[in-house]
Amino acid sequence: MKDKINEKGRPRNQRYPFQKQHPQTTTHLLMEYSEHHVPILYGPQIPRRDRDDTRERYSRALLKLFVPWRTVTDLCDINQTWDDALKSRQNRISIRSWKIIENIQLLHE
């Protein structure tokens, strides 16, 4: 009976190590929580999507938050606007993430 895994309580959080070449591979990891958490973003607010004067900042913010990347060129090619980069990469954003993005926009209305 000692070998039986304790099944009481919440499930263990899933852990994902960084790749070997990452500078923090020996000290850090990514963790997927077994219970939902609401992230709190620090820093400037995500801009409105419906204003021309904030469109570039809006597109850059969405790409940084919702598209996997390692270098800036994964998000935006050289000589490409952030708005064009978002348009060309929007298929990389999940349906669930688009629902979150819609909720972010509701904060401005």
N, CA, C and O of each residue as an XYZ file, in Angstrom:
436
protein
N       0.807     -1.203      0.000
C       0.000      0.000      0.000
C       0.849      1.267      0.000
O       0.349      2.333     -0.360
N       2.122      1.182      0.395
C       2.977      2.366      0.422
C       3.195      2.940     -0.973
O       3.404      4.143     -1.124
N       3.147      2.079     -1.999
C       3.416      2.520     -3.361
C       2.235      3.261     -3.991
O       2.377      3.858     -5.058
N       1.087      3.226     -3.347
C      -0.085      3.889     -3.902
C       0.116      5.403     -3.874
O       0.507      5.977     -2.858
N      -0.162      6.031     -5.015
C      -0.019      7.486     -5.129
C      -1.158      8.157     -4.370
O      -2.308      7.725     -4.456
N      -0.839      9.202     -3.636
C      -1.848      9.968     -2.916
C      -2.715     10.709     -3.931
O      -2.222     11.581     -4.647
N      -3.972     10.376     -3.996
C      -4.878     10.967     -4.973
C      -5.767     12.034     -4.354
O      -6.690     12.520     -5.009
N      -5.512     12.403     -3.120
C      -6.322     13.431     -2.472
C      -5.812     14.809     -2.872
O      -4.648     14.979     -3.237
N      -6.700     15.782     -2.795
C      -6.301     17.156     -3.103
C      -6.361     17.449     -4.596
O      -6.857     16.651     -5.391
N      -5.850     18.596     -4.943
C      -5.880     19.018     -6.346
C      -4.780     18.313     -7.135
O      -3.801     17.845     -6.554
N      -4.938     18.238     -8.451
C      -3.889     17.609     -9.271
C      -2.587     18.409     -9.220
O      -2.592     19.621     -9.002
N      -1.495     17.718     -9.424
C      -0.188     18.362     -9.432
C      -0.085     19.302    -10.639
O      -0.588     18.986    -11.717
N       0.564     20.449    -10.457
C       0.791     21.378    -11.554
C       1.774     20.774    -12.558
O       2.794     20.201    -12.175
N       1.457     20.907    -13.836
C       2.329     20.409    -14.901
C       3.526     21.344    -15.045
O       3.364     22.564    -15.041
N       4.724     20.781    -15.172
C       5.948     21.572    -15.278
C       6.620     21.319    -16.620
O       6.650     20.193    -17.114
N       7.163     22.400    -17.205
C       7.843     22.320    -18.490
C       9.211     22.986    -18.370
O       9.290     24.180    -18.080
N      10.282     22.236    -18.588
C      11.622     22.840    -18.497
C      11.920     23.693    -19.727
O      11.353     23.482    -20.799
N      12.823     24.661    -19.551
C      13.316     25.435    -20.688
C      14.247     24.561    -21.519
O      14.737     23.539    -21.039
N      14.490     24.957    -22.753
C      15.451     24.241    -23.585
C      16.848     24.397    -22.998
O      17.129     25.367    -22.294
N      17.715     23.444    -23.291
C      19.073     23.411    -22.713
C      19.850     24.700    -22.947
O      20.611     25.116    -22.074
N      19.681     25.344    -24.104
C      20.451     26.541    -24.415
C      19.906     27.812    -23.749
O      20.533     28.867    -23.844
N      18.769     27.728    -23.088
C      18.205     28.898    -22.409
C      19.058     29.236    -21.192
O      19.456     28.336    -20.453
N      19.348     30.529    -20.968
C      20.228     30.896    -19.851
C      19.673     30.555    -18.466
O      20.441     30.468    -17.508
N      18.369     30.363    -18.340
C      17.781     30.057    -17.036
C      17.307     28.603    -16.937
O      16.480     28.276    -16.085
N      17.824     27.747    -17.794
C      17.363     26.356    -17.827
C      17.602     25.608    -16.518
O      16.848     24.691    -16.193
N      18.632     25.977    -15.765
C      18.927     25.257    -14.521
C      18.206     25.841    -13.309
O      18.184     25.219    -12.247
N      17.616     27.028    -13.453
C      17.002     27.683    -12.292
C      15.518     27.984    -12.450
O      14.850     28.282    -11.460
N      14.982     27.914    -13.669
C      13.594     28.296    -13.901
C      12.872     27.229    -14.721
O      13.507     26.381    -15.348
N      11.552     27.279    -14.713
C      10.719     26.431    -15.550
C       9.379     27.111    -15.740
O       9.062     28.080    -15.050
N       8.594     26.603    -16.676
C       7.228     27.080    -16.863
C       6.298     26.102    -16.163
O       6.524     24.892    -16.182
N       5.253     26.635    -15.548
C       4.333     25.770    -14.828
C       2.908     26.067    -15.286
O       2.483     27.221    -15.335
N       2.185     25.006    -15.618
C       0.776     25.112    -15.954
C      -0.011     24.716    -14.712
O       0.041     23.566    -14.276
N      -0.726     25.657    -14.157
C      -1.446     25.404    -12.913
C      -2.644     24.486    -13.143
O      -3.306     24.571    -14.177
N      -2.917     23.618    -12.189
C      -4.052     22.704    -12.292
C      -5.371     23.432    -12.028
O      -6.432     22.953    -12.428
N      -5.311     24.567    -11.368
C      -6.491     25.401    -11.138
C      -6.302     26.703    -11.909
O      -5.181     27.191    -12.052
N      -7.394     27.257    -12.398
C      -7.319     28.481    -13.186
C      -6.860     29.660    -12.333
O      -7.216     29.777    -11.160
N      -6.071     30.518    -12.944
C      -5.609     31.748    -12.313
C      -5.904     32.911    -13.255
O      -5.900     32.741    -14.475
N      -6.156     34.067    -12.703
C      -6.354     35.265    -13.507
C      -5.047     36.045    -13.503
O      -4.609     36.518    -12.454
N      -4.416     36.184    -14.677
C      -3.158     36.937    -14.705
C      -3.404     38.427    -14.517
O      -4.428     38.957    -14.949
N      -2.479     39.079    -13.886
C      -2.527     40.527    -13.717
C      -1.337     41.094    -14.476
O      -0.185     40.804    -14.156
N      -1.629     41.904    -15.483
C      -0.571     42.478    -16.302
C      -0.132     43.802    -15.702
O      -0.954     44.684    -15.454
N       1.157     43.936    -15.472
C       1.721     45.182    -14.980
C       2.239     45.981    -16.161
O       2.633     45.413    -17.180
N       2.239     47.278    -16.027
C       2.747     48.126    -17.097
C       1.607     48.859    -17.771
O       0.491     48.910    -17.255
N       1.898     49.425    -18.927
C       0.870     50.214    -19.614
C      -0.307     49.347    -20.051
O      -0.154     48.161    -20.339
N      -1.468     49.962    -20.091
C      -2.688     49.276    -20.515
C      -2.577     48.906    -21.995
O      -1.927     49.612    -22.766
N      -3.206     47.809    -22.387
C      -3.248     47.444    -23.799
C      -4.098     48.497    -24.510
O      -5.227     48.764    -24.099
N      -3.558     49.097    -25.578
C      -4.275     50.194    -26.247
C      -5.572     49.734    -26.908
O      -5.831     48.540    -27.060
N      -6.367     50.716    -27.289
C      -7.598     50.456    -28.031
C      -7.247     49.964    -29.428
O      -6.242     50.381    -30.004
N      -8.070     49.083    -29.969
C      -7.811     48.615    -31.331
C      -8.465     49.516    -32.374
O      -8.107     49.463    -33.551
N      -9.412     50.334    -31.953
C     -10.209     51.102    -32.910
C      -9.706     52.529    -33.129
O     -10.429     53.362    -33.676
N      -8.476     52.816    -32.707
C      -7.914     54.158    -32.912
C      -6.648     54.051    -33.755
O      -5.773     53.228    -33.486
N      -6.567     54.896    -34.776
C      -5.399     54.870    -35.666
C      -4.109     55.201    -34.929
O      -3.054     54.656    -35.253
N      -4.183     56.090    -33.939
C      -2.957     56.521    -33.252
C      -2.405     55.470    -32.287
O      -1.286     55.622    -31.797
N      -3.160     54.413    -32.006
C      -2.663     53.361    -31.107
C      -2.595     51.984    -31.781
O      -2.281     50.986    -31.133
N      -2.889     51.939    -33.072
C      -2.961     50.645    -33.770
C      -1.644     49.860    -33.713
O      -1.663     48.648    -33.499
N      -0.521     50.523    -33.899
C       0.777     49.833    -33.863
C       1.062     49.267    -32.470
O       1.504     48.125    -32.346
N       0.813     50.058    -31.424
C       1.034     49.580    -30.047
C       0.087     48.436    -29.712
O       0.477     47.471    -29.053
N      -1.154     48.544    -30.165
C      -2.142     47.484    -29.941
C      -1.675     46.173    -30.583
O      -1.684     45.121    -29.943
N      -1.272     46.249    -31.843
C      -0.833     45.053    -32.567
C       0.395     44.440    -31.913
O       0.483     43.220    -31.774
N       1.342     45.277    -31.511
C       2.561     44.780    -30.854
C       2.215     44.086    -29.536
O       2.778     43.036    -29.225
N       1.295     44.662    -28.760
C       0.905     44.069    -27.477
C       0.268     42.693    -27.680
O       0.591     41.749    -26.958
N      -0.632     42.575    -28.655
C      -1.284     41.281    -28.894
C      -0.290     40.232    -29.356
O      -0.343     39.084    -28.914
N       0.612     40.617    -30.238
C       1.619     39.663    -30.701
C       2.484     39.182    -29.542
O       2.753     37.987    -29.424
N       2.920     40.100    -28.691
C       3.779     39.716    -27.566
C       3.064     38.788    -26.601
O       3.679     37.875    -26.051
N       1.774     39.008    -26.388
C       1.036     38.222    -25.402
C       0.500     36.890    -25.934
O       0.426     35.916    -25.184
N       0.130     36.835    -27.207
C      -0.631     35.685    -27.685
C       0.029     34.853    -28.786
O      -0.530     33.834    -29.193
N       1.186     35.253    -29.272
C       1.891     34.482    -30.300
C       3.213     33.993    -29.709
O       3.978     34.801    -29.183
N       3.496     32.706    -29.781
C       4.778     32.211    -29.249
C       5.957     32.837    -30.008
O       5.922     32.970    -31.231
N       6.988     33.213    -29.265
C       8.147     33.831    -29.912
C       9.400     33.663    -29.076
O       9.337     33.497    -27.858
N      10.547     33.711    -29.756
C      11.861     33.669    -29.111
C      12.641     34.939    -29.410
O      13.383     35.439    -28.564
N      12.468     35.456    -30.622
C      13.118     36.708    -31.006
C      12.065     37.628    -31.608
O      10.984     37.179    -31.989
N      12.377     38.900    -31.691
C      11.427     39.877    -32.220
C      11.019     39.535    -33.650
O       9.876     39.771    -34.041
N      11.936     38.987    -34.424
C      11.593     38.659    -35.813
C      10.601     37.495    -35.920
O      10.037     37.270    -36.991
N      10.381     36.760    -34.836
C       9.298     35.768    -34.819
C       7.940     36.467    -34.822
O       6.939     35.897    -35.257
N       7.918     37.706    -34.332
C       6.677     38.473    -34.236
C       6.487     39.439    -35.395
O       5.376     39.607    -35.897
N       7.571     40.070    -35.815
C       7.482     41.124    -36.822
C       8.745     41.098    -37.676
O       9.859     41.200    -37.162
N       8.555     40.960    -38.980
C       9.693     40.949    -39.891
C      10.294     42.351    -39.998
O       9.630     43.349    -39.718
N      11.549     42.404    -40.405
C      12.204     43.693    -40.636
C      11.445     44.413    -41.748
O      11.044     43.793    -42.733
N      11.251     45.705    -41.592
C      10.512     46.551    -42.553
C       9.030     46.191    -42.643
O       8.392     46.464    -43.659
N       8.486     45.592    -41.611
C       7.058     45.281    -41.556
C       6.459     46.065    -40.402
O       7.074     46.182    -39.342
N       5.261     46.602    -40.602
C       4.600     47.287    -39.489
C       4.044     46.243    -38.529
O       3.817     45.095    -38.910
N       3.826     46.648    -37.287
C       3.253     45.726    -36.300
C       1.827     45.343    -36.698
O       1.392     44.215    -36.466
N       1.106     46.290    -37.299
C      -0.255     45.996    -37.738
C      -0.248     44.923    -38.828
O      -1.052     43.992    -38.784
N       0.651     45.046    -39.800
C       0.763     44.019    -40.846
C       1.225     42.683    -40.264
O       0.778     41.620    -40.694
N       2.120     42.750    -39.286
C       2.602     41.526    -38.638
C       1.456     40.795    -37.945
O       1.353     39.571    -38.033
N       0.597     41.542    -37.259
C      -0.551     40.917    -36.596
C      -1.486     40.288    -37.627
O      -1.960     39.168    -37.437
N      -1.750     41.004    -38.712
C      -2.636     40.459    -39.753
C      -2.076     39.163    -40.336
O      -2.825     38.220    -40.589
N      -0.768     39.116    -40.548
C      -0.177     37.926    -41.161
C      -0.007     36.764    -40.180
O       0.199     35.624    -40.597
N      -0.092     37.048    -38.890
C       0.106     35.995    -37.883
C      -1.150     35.706    -37.055
O      -1.095     34.928    -36.103
N      -2.267     36.320    -37.405
C      -3.467     36.161    -36.578
C      -3.962     34.720    -36.538
O      -4.666     34.340    -35.602
N      -3.609     33.912    -37.532
C      -4.018     32.501    -37.506
C      -3.264     31.709    -36.441
O      -3.641     30.575    -36.147
N      -2.214     32.274    -35.859
C      -1.473     31.609    -34.778
C      -2.121     31.840    -33.411
O      -1.715     31.236    -32.419
N      -3.120     32.707    -33.363
C      -3.804     33.016    -32.104
C      -5.035     32.121    -31.998
O      -5.852     32.071    -32.917
N      -5.164     31.422    -30.887
C      -6.260     30.460    -30.713
C      -7.611     31.167    -30.577
O      -7.682     32.355    -30.262
N      -8.663     30.414    -30.819
C     -10.021     30.947    -30.663
C     -10.240     31.401    -29.224
O     -10.834     32.451    -28.982
N      -9.765     30.616    -28.283
C      -9.891     30.986    -26.858
C      -9.194     32.316    -26.580
O      -9.714     33.158    -25.848
N      -8.018     32.497    -27.169
C      -7.289     33.752    -26.972
C      -8.023     34.923    -27.609
O      -8.017     36.024    -27.058
N      -8.656     34.709    -28.761
C      -9.418     35.797    -29.383
C     -10.579     36.238    -28.485
O     -10.933     37.417    -28.462
N     -11.163     35.305    -27.756
C     -12.231     35.678    -26.814
C     -11.673     36.558    -25.696
O     -12.327     37.507    -25.264
N     -10.483     36.245    -25.238
C      -9.825     37.069    -24.216
C      -9.537     38.454    -24.781
O      -9.733     39.460    -24.100
N      -9.076     38.503    -26.019
C      -8.777     39.784    -26.670
C     -10.039     40.633    -26.771
O      -9.990     41.843    -26.550
N     -11.156     40.019    -27.100
C     -12.424     40.757    -27.159
C     -12.775     41.333    -25.785
O     -13.263     42.459    -25.690
N     -12.531     40.572    -24.735
C     -12.805     41.072    -23.386
C     -11.891     42.237    -23.024
O     -12.312     43.165    -22.332
N     -10.647     42.195    -23.485
C      -9.732     43.312    -23.245
C     -10.286     44.572    -23.896
O     -10.246     45.651    -23.304
N     -10.802     44.438    -25.111
C     -11.350     45.601    -25.811
C     -12.567     46.153    -25.079
O     -12.793     47.364    -25.086
N     -13.348     45.292    -24.451
C     -14.534     45.752    -23.717
C     -14.172     46.714    -22.587
O     -14.982     47.562    -22.214
N     -12.969     46.589    -22.045
C     -12.541     47.501    -20.983
C     -12.471     48.943    -21.467
O     -12.569     49.869    -20.661
N     -12.305     49.145    -22.766
C     -12.199     50.489    -23.333
C     -13.559     51.083    -23.674
O     -13.659     52.283    -23.931
N     -14.588     50.277    -23.679
C     -15.905     50.763    -24.128
C     -16.770     51.188    -22.972
O     -17.905     51.620    -23.175
